[in-house]
Amino acid sequence: MKCIAHYEIKSETSVFEDDRWLKFQHPSGIFSARIRNIPRKDFSIPFLLTLYLTFEAADLEEARDIADERLADCLSSLALTTSCSYSRHRIRQIVDATPGDTKGMRSCLVWGDSIGLEDPTPLLTERTTYTIDQLLKFDAPPYLRRAMRWYRLGVNSWTPDDQFQYFWFALELIAIAQKSSERVPDKCPRCSSALFCQTCQEQPLHKPYEKQAIRALMKAVDKTCDDEKIKMLEGARNALMHGATLREIEHELPEPREQAVDALARIALLALVNQFPKDIMADPKLGFMGPSTYVHHTLSGIVHMETVIPVDSDGEFDLSFSGMTVALNPVAPPQSALPSTLQMTLAQLKQIEQFSYRESDYQDMCRRIHQKAKVHEEKVITLLPSTDRQRIEKAMNEGEKGTWQDLFREILKANSFTLWGPGAPQAQATQADAKNR
């Protein structure tokens, strides 16, 4: 089937006229592309290009992966010819554009508008700053500062291939800096036994190669790192350094392939931490955190639907059609602080449920409170976003009058807010002490 994918591209360059389409295509016909400017009204948003990508696929589901592969070819070609940056901003639609009588209706996948910039994870506490204070007491040598820089770049990167290489650079810098001067033998590539020279009747010895130093460091800092894991990580590193991608060698990696990035990142973190003096690291007040995965993910909603696709003056499909909106709606306003828990009775929860069906400026807040409520042994515990807690406290402190305000006065008279989350201090805030803050 013939498909057209609609992308928006972040770009340092623009088409010389705003209403002009520029076209290019692969000589074998596996794809063709059209690009045009998306003019901006102000500088608060990035400049984007519209890119329509036409290609063949078996069905719309397969088209999702094929479209990304073809897009990579387009962006690489643009970068090669201009030496400017081009990166995917988002995908809008993939449309079945197969010629034939469709009675005006076309199957398409429509991506919902993203929530936008996601909330941060509220993990920073006094323990974090205390740990930093203690680490800064150590005058880190240049190799360690460079290694920390590469680790930071690996954490920041949104491309798993780049992340892996940055974490490897961090590990390699540490391994080379502390490489032992003790001479070691070469090992058999098949069984890993020390090689023996039949002519000289001895084992040739040499200073450890960088690869051997990295292996030794991995095993020293991570006792769970066996030869199989090291072989997997070295294979991924060699492939990437020779121009391959993790996707291309995924059959050689654990499932999912991002585990290779996570495994290397955790070893790099352990290696970095182990560079600090033991007297500093022995402090039980220190705290280090690690994510469940270092690979960045985004949430998107996709609708598979049938709709009429308009045609522009050139007879091409116009995928900028309006009149339909697909969006991901956040459940709460932007948050930066930890959420809180609050205990109430079943009767009080029932009143909040009633408020959640009443059109008002507090309807959404009551709906969130009701949806997050959990009942356990006749007790109700609910989770409140920090902005809802702030609104309730403000209403209490300013003596606001109303039915929902009276209900929360009743709830807070018997219970209090408690910060909730990993490592959250057990800070309490009752109605009384909230007034004194």
C-alpha positions in Angstrom: 0.0 0.0 0.0 1.1 3.6 -0.7 1.5 5.6 2.5 2.1 9.3 3.3 3.6 10.2 6.7 3.4 13.8 8.0 6.3 14.9 10.1 7.3 18.2 11.7 11.1 18.8 11.7 13.2 21.1 13.8 15.6 22.8 11.4 18.3 25.4 11.3 17.3 26.2 7.7 14.1 27.2 5.9 12.7 27.1 2.4 13.4 30.4 0.7 9.7 31.1 0.3 7.0 30.3 2.9 4.4 28.9 0.5 6.8 26.9 -1.7 7.1 23.1 -1.6 10.5 21.6 -2.3 10.6 18.0 -3.5 13.2 15.2 -3.6 13.0 11.5 -4.1 15.1 8.3 -3.9 16.1 7.2 -7.5 14.7 3.7 -6.9 11.4 5.1 -5.8 11.4 3.7 -2.3 10.4 7.1 -1.0 9.8 10.7 -2.0 9.6 13.8 0.2 8.1 17.3 0.2 9.1 20.0 2.6 7.7 23.4 3.4 8.1 26.1 6.1 5.8 26.4 9.1 6.0 30.2 9.7 6.2 31.4 13.3 4.4 34.2 14.9 7.0 34.7 17.7 10.3 33.4 18.9 8.9 31.4 21.9 8.5 28.2 19.7 11.2 26.5 17.6 11.1 26.9 13.8 9.7 23.8 12.1 9.5 22.4 8.6 6.6 20.3 7.4 7.8 17.1 5.7 5.5 14.8 3.8 7.1 11.4 3.2 5.6 9.0 0.6 6.6 5.3 0.7 5.3 1.7 0.4 4.3 -0.6 3.3 2.2 -3.7 3.8 -0.1 -2.0 6.2 -0.4 1.0 8.5 1.2 -0.8 11.5 4.3 -1.7 9.5 4.3 1.8 8.1 5.2 3.2 11.5 8.6 1.6 11.5 9.3 2.0 7.8 8.4 5.7 8.0 11.0 6.3 10.7 13.7 4.5 8.6 12.9 6.6 5.5 12.8 9.8 7.6 16.4 9.0 8.8 17.5 8.9 5.2 15.8 12.2 4.4 17.4 14.0 7.4 20.8 12.5 6.8 20.6 13.7 3.2 19.6 17.2 4.3 22.4 17.4 6.8 25.0 16.2 4.3 24.0 18.8 1.7 23.7 21.8 4.0 25.9 20.9 7.1 23.0 22.1 9.2 21.0 20.3 11.9 17.6 18.6 11.2 15.8 16.5 13.8 12.4 15.0 14.2 10.0 17.1 16.3 6.9 14.9 16.0 4.8 12.9 13.7 1.3 14.0 12.9 -0.3 11.3 10.6 0.3 8.3 8.4 -2.3 8.0 5.7 -3.2 5.2 3.3 -2.8 6.9 0.0 -3.2 3.8 -2.2 -4.8 4.8 -5.5 -8.3 3.5 -6.1 -12.0 4.2 -5.4 -12.2 4.9 -1.6 -15.5 6.9 -1.8 -13.5 9.8 -0.3 -12.6 7.9 2.9 -9.0 7.0 3.9 -7.6 4.9 6.7 -5.0 6.8 8.7 -3.1 6.8 12.0 -3.4 10.2 13.8 -1.0 11.1 16.6 -2.4 13.1 19.4 -0.9 16.4 20.3 1.6 15.7 23.1 1.1 17.0 26.6 4.1 19.2 26.0 7.0 19.5 28.5 6.6 16.8 31.2 6.7 17.4 34.9 10.0 16.9 36.7 10.6 14.1 39.2 10.6 15.8 42.7 13.7 14.0 44.1 15.9 16.8 45.2 16.1 17.0 49.0 18.6 18.2 51.7 20.2 14.8 51.4 21.1 15.5 47.8 22.8 18.8 48.7 24.5 17.2 51.7 25.9 14.5 49.4 27.2 17.1 46.9 28.8 19.1 49.7 30.8 16.0 50.8 31.8 15.0 47.3 33.1 18.5 46.6 35.5 18.1 49.5 37.5 15.8 47.2 39.6 17.7 44.6 38.7 15.5 41.6 41.6 15.0 39.2 41.1 16.0 35.6 40.3 12.4 34.3 37.5 12.2 36.8 36.0 15.5 35.9 36.1 14.5 32.2 34.5 11.2 33.0 31.7 12.9 35.0 31.1 15.2 32.0 30.7 12.3 29.6 28.3 10.6 32.1 26.3 13.8 32.3 26.1 14.0 28.5 25.0 10.3 28.4 22.2 11.0 30.9 21.1 14.1 28.9 21.1 12.5 25.5 17.8 11.3 24.0 19.5 9.0 21.5 20.3 5.5 22.9 23.2 5.0 20.5 24.8 8.3 21.7 24.1 7.4 25.3 25.9 4.2 25.1 29.0 5.8 23.6 29.1 8.6 26.1 28.8 6.1 29.0 31.6 4.1 27.4 33.8 7.2 27.2 33.3 7.8 30.9 34.2 4.2 31.7 37.3 4.2 29.4 38.7 7.4 31.0 38.5 5.9 34.4 40.0 2.6 33.3 43.0 4.1 31.6 43.7 6.5 34.5 43.9 3.6 37.0 45.3 1.0 34.6 47.7 -1.3 36.4 51.4 -1.4 35.4 51.5 -5.1 36.2 52.3 -7.1 33.1 49.6 -9.5 31.9 49.5 -12.3 29.3 47.3 -12.3 26.1 44.3 -14.7 26.3 42.9 -17.1 23.9 39.9 -15.6 22.1 38.0 -18.9 22.3 38.6 -20.2 25.9 40.2 -17.1 27.5 43.2 -19.1 28.8 46.6 -17.4 28.8 48.5 -17.9 25.6 51.8 -19.8 25.5 54.6 -19.4 23.0 55.9 -22.8 21.8 59.1 -21.4 20.5 60.1 -19.3 23.5 58.5 -21.8 26.0 56.9 -18.9 28.0 53.8 -16.8 28.2 54.4 -13.3 26.5 53.6 -10.5 29.0 52.7 -6.9 28.3 51.1 -3.9 30.0 47.3 -4.2 30.0 45.6 -3.0 26.9 42.8 -0.5 27.2 40.2 -3.2 26.5 41.7 -5.3 29.3 41.7 -2.4 31.7 38.1 -1.7 31.0 37.2 -5.3 31.6 39.0 -5.3 34.9 37.3 -2.1 36.0 33.8 -3.5 35.1 34.4 -6.6 37.2 35.9 -4.6 40.1 33.0 -2.2 40.5 30.1 -4.6 39.6 30.3 -8.0 41.1 27.4 -9.2 38.9 29.2 -8.3 35.7 30.2 -11.6 34.2 32.1 -12.5 31.0 28.8 -12.8 29.1 27.6 -9.3 30.0 31.1 -7.9 29.2 31.1 -9.6 25.8 27.6 -8.2 25.0 28.7 -4.6 26.0 32.0 -4.9 24.0 30.1 -6.2 21.0 27.7 -3.2 21.1 30.6 -0.8 21.6 32.5 -2.2 18.6 29.4 -2.1 16.4 28.6 1.5 17.3 32.2 2.7 16.8 32.1 1.1 13.3 29.0 3.0 12.3 26.2 0.5 13.2 23.2 1.2 15.4 21.7 -0.6 18.3 18.7 -1.3 16.2 20.8 -3.0 13.6 22.4 -5.4 16.1 19.4 -5.9 18.3 19.5 -9.6 17.6 22.8 -9.7 19.6 21.4 -7.7 22.5 19.1 -8.5 25.4 15.5 -7.7 25.0 14.7 -4.8 24.9 17.9 -3.5 23.3 17.9 -0.5 25.6 19.1 -2.8 28.4 22.5 -2.5 27.0 22.5 1.2 27.6 21.1 0.7 31.2 23.7 -2.0 32.0 26.6 0.2 30.9 25.3 3.3 32.5 25.0 1.6 35.9 28.5 0.2 35.6 29.8 3.7 34.7 28.0 5.2 37.7 29.6 2.6 40.1 33.0 3.3 38.5 32.6 7.1 39.1 31.4 6.7 42.7 34.3 4.4 43.4 36.8 7.1 42.5 36.0 9.1 45.6 37.9 8.5 48.8 36.6 5.7 51.0 36.3 7.9 54.1 33.9 10.2 52.2 31.9 7.3 50.7 31.6 5.6 54.1 29.3 8.3 55.3 25.8 6.7 55.8 24.1 10.1 55.1 25.2 10.1 51.5 22.5 9.3 49.0 22.7 8.4 45.3 19.8 7.7 43.0 19.5 5.7 39.8 16.6 5.6 37.3 14.8 2.4 36.3 16.1 3.2 32.8 18.4 5.8 31.4 16.6 5.7 28.0 14.2 8.5 27.5 10.6 7.7 26.5 7.7 9.8 25.5 3.9 9.1 25.8 1.8 9.5 22.7 -1.8 8.6 21.8 -2.5 7.2 18.3 -6.0 6.9 16.8 -6.7 4.6 13.9 -9.6 6.1 12.0 -11.3 6.5 8.6 -11.7 10.1 7.4 -11.8 12.3 4.3 -8.3 13.6 3.3 -8.5 16.9 1.4 -6.4 17.5 -1.8 -4.5 20.7 -2.4 -4.3 22.8 -5.6 -1.5 20.6 -6.9 -3.6 17.4 -6.6 -1.5 16.3 -3.5 -3.0 15.2 -0.2 -3.1 18.0 2.3 -2.4 16.5 5.7 -2.7 19.8 7.5 -6.5 19.4 7.5 -8.3 20.9 10.4 -11.7 20.2 12.0 -10.5 17.3 14.0 -8.4 17.3 17.2 -6.6 14.4 18.8 -4.9 15.3 22.1 -3.5 13.9 25.3 -5.0 15.9 28.2 -3.0 16.0 31.4 -4.9 14.9 34.6 -3.5 17.9 36.6 -1.8 21.2 36.1 2.0 21.2 35.8 3.6 19.9 39.0 7.1 20.3 40.4 6.6 19.3 44.1 5.8 15.9 45.6 2.2 14.9 45.9 0.6 14.4 49.3 -1.7 11.8 50.8 -4.8 12.6 52.8 -7.1 10.3 54.9 -10.9 10.6 55.0 -14.0 8.6 55.6 -16.2 6.8 53.1 -18.9 9.4 53.6 -16.5 12.3 52.9 -15.3 10.5 49.8 -18.9 10.2 48.6 -19.4 14.0 49.0 -16.2 14.6 47.0 -17.6 12.3 44.3 -20.8 14.4 44.1 -18.7 17.5 43.8 -16.8 15.9 40.9 -20.1 15.8 38.8 -21.0 19.4 39.6 -19.9 22.0 37.1 -17.7 24.4 39.0 -14.1 25.7 39.2 -13.3 22.9 41.7 -14.8 20.1 39.7 -11.5 18.9 38.2 -9.8 19.0 41.6 -12.5 16.9 43.2 -12.5 14.4 40.2 -8.7 13.9 40.7 -9.1 13.4 44.4 -11.9 10.8 43.9 -10.1 8.9 41.1 -6.9 8.6 43.2 -8.7 7.4 46.3 -8.1 3.9 47.7 -10.3 2.2 50.3 -8.6 0.0 52.9 -10.5 -1.4 55.9 -13.1 1.4 55.9 -10.4 4.0 55.6 -9.9 6.1 52.5 -6.4 7.3 51.4 -6.2 9.7 48.4 -3.3 11.2 46.5 -3.3 14.9 45.8 -1.1 16.8 43.3 0.9 19.6 45.0 -1.2 22.2 43.2 -4.5 20.8 44.6 -3.0 20.8 48.1 -1.9 24.4 47.7 -5.4 25.4 46.6 -7.0 23.6 49.6 -4.5 25.2 52.0 -5.1 28.6 50.5 -8.8 28.2 50.9 -8.4 27.2 54.6 -5.9 29.9 55.5 -8.0 32.7 53.9 -11.2 31.5 55.5 -13.1 30.9 52.2 -16.8 30.0 52.6 -18.5 27.2 50.6 -19.6 23.6 50.7 -16.3 22.1 49.4 -14.3 24.3 51.8 -16.4 23.2 54.7 -15.9 19.6 53.7 -12.1 19.9 53.7 -12.1 21.8 57.0 -13.9 18.7 58.4 -11.4 16.3 56.8 -8.3 18.3 58.0 -9.7 18.6 61.5 -9.1 14.9 61.9 -6.2 14.3 59.5 -3.3 16.0 57.9 -1.4 16.1 54.6 1.6 13.8 54.3 4.2 14.2 51.6 4.3 11.1 49.4 7.0 9.7 47.3 10.4 7.9 47.3 12.5 9.2 50.1 9.9 11.9 51.0 10.4 13.4 54.5 7.5 12.6 56.7 6.5 16.3 56.8 3.0 16.9 58.3 0.9 20.0 57.6 -2.3 20.3 59.5 -4.8 23.2 59.0 -3.4 24.8 62.1 0.3 24.8 61.3 -0.4 25.6 57.6 -1.4 29.0 58.8 2.0 29.6 60.4 4.0 28.8 57.3 
